[in-house]
């Protein structure tokens, strides 16, 4: 197996622990990701893009907590980053700096994780 083949096998198994009944994920077509990136006028961070390709978006540990624990879908992530649509007048977002990170995970309403 060549180095590139080994890297591909490794990359395809990075998120293997998300494949179980505790999580609810919705697959994405690469075209959906690319359309959101066009609106963003940039690519998603590499790790998030890979997650979208391999897993999609959805909920982690669904029904085990009162927190949302939501991997935000690409279109909503762009809305959030650009402060558009639902997120346009959200004052909570003032504590996040979109130049330093990219919000992608909603823990509870108004509390997000970002990838830098």
N, C-alpha and C positions, 0 to 999 in steps of 0.2 A: 504494500500500500504506500503510495507516495505521500509526501508531507501535506500537500493540498487535500488529498483524500482524507487523511487523518484529521486535519483541521475541520473539514466538512462534517465528518462523523461526530467530532467533539461538539461543534456548533449545533448540530441537530439534536443533541441530547442535553444541552445546557438547562433547558426548562422542563425536563422530564418529570420533576416532582409535582408539577401542576396538573398532570394528567390523572386525576382521580375524582371521585364523586363529591368531594368537599367544595369544589370550585365550579362555578358556572361561567363558561367562556363561549364567546361567539366568534367563529372564524371570520377572517377578513380576506378579501381578494387583494392582491398586490395593487390592482388598479385603484382600490379605495384608498390605500396608503399613499400612493403617488398623487392622487387628486388632492388629498389633504396637504401634502407637501407642496403642491403647486400654489395652493392658497397661502401657505406659510411663507413661500418663496425661500425655502430652505429644506434640507432633509431633517427628519427626526434624528435625535441622538441615536447612535448605532445600536446600543443595547435595546432601546425602546422599539426601534424599527424591527430588529430581529425578533423581539417578543411578539409584536403585531403579526409578523409573518408566520411564526411557528405556532403561536397560541391564539392570538386575536385580542379581544378585549372582554371585560366582564368582571365577575366578582370572585374574590378570594375568601375562602372559608365561609361561604354563604350559609346563613341560618345558624351560625355558631356564635354570633356576636350582634350587638345592636349597631355597630359601626358599619358604614357602607363597604369599605375595603374594595373600592372599585378601580380597576384599570380603565382609564377613560378612553373612549373610542377616538380614533384619529380626528374626525371632524370636530368633535367637542373639545378635544385637546387644542386644536388650532383656535377655536372660538375663545377658549380660556386664555391661551397665550396672547392673542390679539385683543382680548377684552371686548369681544363682540357677542351679539345675540344675547343669550341668557346671562352672560357674564359682564355685559357692558357697564352696568352701574353697581357692581358688587364692591362695596367698600372694603371688605375683608381682603381682597386681592392687593390692596395697597401695601401690605407687608411683604409681598413677594416681588422680586426683581427679575423680570423676564430676560434681562441681559445676562444674569448669572446662572440661571437654571431653567429647566423646562418642566412645568407641572404635568404630571401624568397619572397620579394616583390620588384618589379622594378617600381619606380615612373616614371623616364625617363631614357634614356640610360646613364648608369654609376652611377645612384643614386639609392641606395637600402635601404630598411628597413630591420632590423634584429630582431630576437627574441633571447632573452638571457635567 
